[in-house]
């Protein structure tokens, strides 16, 4: 009875874990910081999206973001509310063309991908467009000027160019609300003086300030299929419990048979009533004390 209750307990505990795909679609992103780093650690454009969902969002929530054609995803992660670290253990999919969908149990998330740029001698250029099916209450965009660039221009232009604590100059655009279906496009051009990437020219004191992009290995889809893991784990636990139940019964049965056999043998034996010496069948006198039987 106890073993049956144990197996039922395991099944009940795993039932809410297995259907991990049924999530709540996020209706809006509260804040979204878009950082664009050309020629940072690859001869391409690194795009970093750091978002926060509204506090009343039902979790876990599914979020769908636009992904430009030709993009190479580097990381899809949640930002743990407890320690603030990026953790790429969430479900994600790029099955829909131009869309990345992921499921997050936390309000904050991080997406990183690489875009190609065009190169003509020392001239570099690329376009970035945000066009999503989800609204953003507060979108902040920053473009990092490569360490090897002598100049960088954007269209639309911004007069807010400032040096950050990491030693790079940033073209900062005013924060804005962007409704679902409303596009925002940016064109960037710059001249390079060397072929070196920004990451290789960072001062030693700033070497640890921008490591998030390389913290997760590149891949087309990031995250473990926890639903599948839960189902497999649950199956193994149930199988192990059944094996334990069957195995625990066999020794008990064998022990009972052995004891019964021993009792039967002992019940058929005869002993001297005076000294306890074993007697053979047909003995008339005890071989130990000589008592007449």
C-alpha positions in Angstrom: 0.0 0.0 0.0 2.8 2.4 0.9 4.6 1.6 -2.4 1.5 2.3 -4.4 1.0 5.6 -2.6 4.7 6.5 -3.4 4.2 5.9 -7.1 1.0 8.0 -7.2 2.8 10.8 -5.4 5.5 10.9 -8.1 3.0 11.0 -10.9 1.0 13.8 -9.3 4.1 15.9 -8.6 5.2 15.6 -12.3 1.8 16.4 -13.8 2.1 20.2 -13.6 5.7 20.1 -14.9 5.3 18.1 -18.1 3.0 20.4 -20.0 5.6 23.1 -20.1 4.6 24.5 -23.4 1.2 25.9 -22.3 2.3 29.5 -21.4 0.8 33.0 -21.3 1.5 35.2 -24.3 3.0 38.6 -23.2 0.8 41.5 -24.5 3.4 44.2 -24.0 7.0 44.8 -23.1 7.5 47.5 -20.4 11.1 48.5 -21.2 13.4 47.4 -24.0 17.0 48.4 -24.3 18.4 47.8 -27.8 22.2 48.0 -28.0 24.0 47.7 -31.4 27.7 47.0 -31.4 29.3 46.9 -34.9 32.6 45.0 -35.2 32.7 44.1 -31.6 33.9 40.5 -31.4 33.1 39.5 -35.0 33.3 41.3 -38.3 29.5 41.8 -38.1 26.9 43.6 -36.0 26.0 42.4 -32.5 22.5 43.3 -31.4 21.6 43.0 -27.8 17.9 43.2 -26.6 17.4 43.5 -22.8 13.7 43.6 -21.9 11.4 43.8 -18.9 7.8 42.6 -18.8 5.2 44.5 -16.8 5.0 43.5 -13.2 1.5 42.0 -13.6 2.5 39.6 -16.4 1.4 36.1 -15.8 4.4 33.8 -15.7 5.8 31.8 -17.3 5.2 34.1 -20.3 5.8 33.5 -24.0 7.4 36.5 -25.9 7.7 36.9 -29.6 10.3 39.3 -31.1 11.3 40.2 -34.6 14.5 38.6 -35.9 16.0 40.1 -39.1 16.6 37.7 -42.0 20.1 36.3 -42.0 20.6 36.9 -38.2 22.6 34.4 -36.2 21.3 33.9 -32.7 23.9 34.0 -30.0 21.9 33.9 -26.8 18.3 33.6 -25.6 18.2 33.9 -21.8 16.2 35.0 -18.8 17.6 37.3 -16.2 17.1 35.7 -12.9 15.2 37.9 -10.5 17.1 36.5 -7.5 20.7 37.0 -8.6 20.4 39.1 -11.8 22.4 36.6 -13.9 21.6 35.5 -17.4 20.5 31.9 -17.6 20.0 30.3 -21.0 17.8 27.5 -19.7 14.5 28.6 -21.4 12.6 27.2 -24.3 13.0 29.1 -27.6 12.0 28.6 -31.2 12.6 30.3 -34.6 10.1 28.1 -36.6 8.2 31.2 -37.7 10.1 33.2 -40.3 11.5 36.4 -39.0 10.2 35.6 -35.4 11.8 34.4 -32.3 9.5 33.0 -29.6 10.7 32.0 -26.1 9.2 31.2 -22.7 10.5 33.0 -19.6 9.7 32.4 -16.0 11.2 35.7 -15.1 10.1 39.3 -16.0 13.5 40.2 -17.5 15.1 38.6 -20.6 18.1 38.9 -22.9 18.4 38.1 -26.6 21.6 38.5 -28.6 22.2 37.9 -32.3 24.6 38.9 -35.1 23.7 40.8 -38.3 25.8 41.0 -41.4 27.0 44.4 -42.6 28.2 45.5 -46.1 31.9 46.3 -46.6 33.4 48.4 -49.3 37.1 48.9 -48.7 37.1 50.8 -45.3 33.4 51.7 -45.5 30.9 49.7 -43.4 27.1 50.0 -43.5 24.0 48.2 -42.2 20.3 48.7 -41.6 18.3 47.8 -38.5 14.5 47.7 -38.3 12.2 47.0 -35.4 8.8 45.8 -36.4 7.0 43.7 -33.8 3.6 42.3 -33.1 4.0 43.4 -29.5 4.0 46.9 -28.1 6.9 48.5 -26.1 6.1 51.1 -23.5 9.7 52.4 -23.4 12.2 51.6 -26.1 15.8 52.9 -25.7 18.3 52.5 -28.6 22.1 52.9 -28.4 24.7 52.4 -31.1 28.3 51.8 -30.1 31.0 53.3 -32.3 33.6 50.6 -33.0 37.1 51.2 -31.6 38.5 51.0 -35.1 36.1 53.6 -36.6 37.2 57.1 -37.3 33.6 58.3 -37.7 30.1 57.0 -37.4 26.8 58.4 -38.7 23.2 57.4 -38.3 20.0 58.1 -40.1 18.0 59.4 -38.4 20.7 61.3 -36.7 21.1 62.0 -33.0 23.0 64.8 -31.3 23.3 62.7 -28.1 26.7 61.1 -28.3 28.4 60.2 -25.0 31.2 58.1 -23.7 30.2 55.3 -21.4 32.1 53.8 -18.5 33.3 51.0 -20.8 35.4 53.5 -22.8 33.2 53.4 -25.9 31.3 56.3 -27.6 27.5 55.7 -28.0 25.0 57.4 -30.2 21.9 57.5 -27.9 18.4 57.9 -29.3 15.5 59.3 -27.2 13.4 56.8 -25.4 10.0 56.3 -27.1 6.9 54.2 -27.0 6.5 51.9 -30.0 3.1 50.4 -30.7 2.6 46.9 -32.1 3.0 47.0 -35.9 4.8 50.4 -35.8 8.2 50.2 -37.5 11.4 51.9 -36.5 14.3 51.9 -38.9 18.0 52.9 -38.5 20.8 53.2 -41.1 24.4 53.2 -39.9 27.6 54.0 -41.7 31.2 54.3 -40.5 34.8 54.2 -41.7 37.4 51.8 -40.2 41.0 52.6 -39.7 42.1 49.1 -38.8 40.8 45.6 -39.1 40.9 45.0 -35.4 37.7 44.3 -33.5 36.6 46.4 -30.6 36.8 43.5 -28.1 40.5 43.1 -28.8 41.2 46.8 -28.1 39.4 47.2 -24.8 41.5 48.5 -22.0 42.4 45.9 -19.3 40.4 47.8 -16.7 37.2 47.5 -18.8 37.8 43.9 -20.0 35.1 42.5 -17.7 32.4 45.1 -18.4 31.1 43.7 -21.6 31.3 39.9 -21.4 27.6 39.0 -21.6 27.7 38.5 -25.4 30.4 35.8 -25.2 29.2 34.2 -22.0 26.8 31.9 -24.0 28.1 29.8 -26.8 26.6 30.7 -30.3 23.7 28.6 -31.5 20.5 28.8 -33.6 18.3 27.9 -30.7 19.2 28.4 -27.0 17.7 26.6 -24.1 16.9 23.1 -22.9 13.6 21.4 -23.7 12.5 21.2 -20.0 9.1 19.7 -20.9 10.9 16.8 -22.6 13.3 16.5 -19.7 10.4 16.5 -17.2 8.6 13.7 -19.1 11.7 11.6 -19.5 12.7 12.1 -15.8 9.2 11.3 -14.7 9.2 8.1 -16.8 12.5 7.0 -15.3 11.3 7.7 -11.8 8.1 5.7 -12.3 10.0 2.8 -13.9 12.5 2.8 -11.1 9.7 2.8 -8.5 8.1 -0.2 -10.2 11.4 -2.1 -10.4 12.0 -1.3 -6.7 8.5 -2.5 -5.8 8.9 -5.8 -7.7 12.4 -6.4 -6.5 11.4 -5.8 -2.8 8.7 -8.4 -3.0 10.9 -11.3 -4.3 13.3 -11.4 -1.3 10.4 -11.4 1.1 8.8 -14.4 -0.7 12.1 -16.3 -0.8 12.6 -15.6 2.9 9.2 -16.9 3.8 9.8 -20.1 1.8 13.2 -20.7 3.4 11.7 -20.2 6.9 8.8 -22.5 6.2 11.1 -25.2 4.8 13.4 -25.0 7.9 10.4 -25.2 10.3 9.1 -28.3 8.4 12.5 -30.0 8.7 12.7 -29.1 12.4 9.2 -30.3 13.1 10.0 -33.8 11.7 13.1 -34.3 13.8 13.1 -36.2 17.2 15.2 -35.4 20.3 15.8 -37.1 23.7 13.4 -35.8 26.3 16.1 -36.1 28.9 19.3 -34.7 27.4 18.1 -33.3 24.1 20.4 -35.5 21.9 19.1 -35.9 18.3 17.6 -39.4 17.7 17.4 -41.4 14.6 14.2 -43.0 13.5 13.8 -46.4 15.1 16.2 -45.8 18.1 15.0 -47.6 21.3 17.7 -46.0 23.5 19.3 -42.6 23.6 22.9 -42.6 22.4 23.7 -39.7 24.7 22.3 -40.7 28.1 21.1 -44.3 27.5 17.5 -43.5 28.4 15.0 -46.0 27.2 12.7 -44.5 24.7 
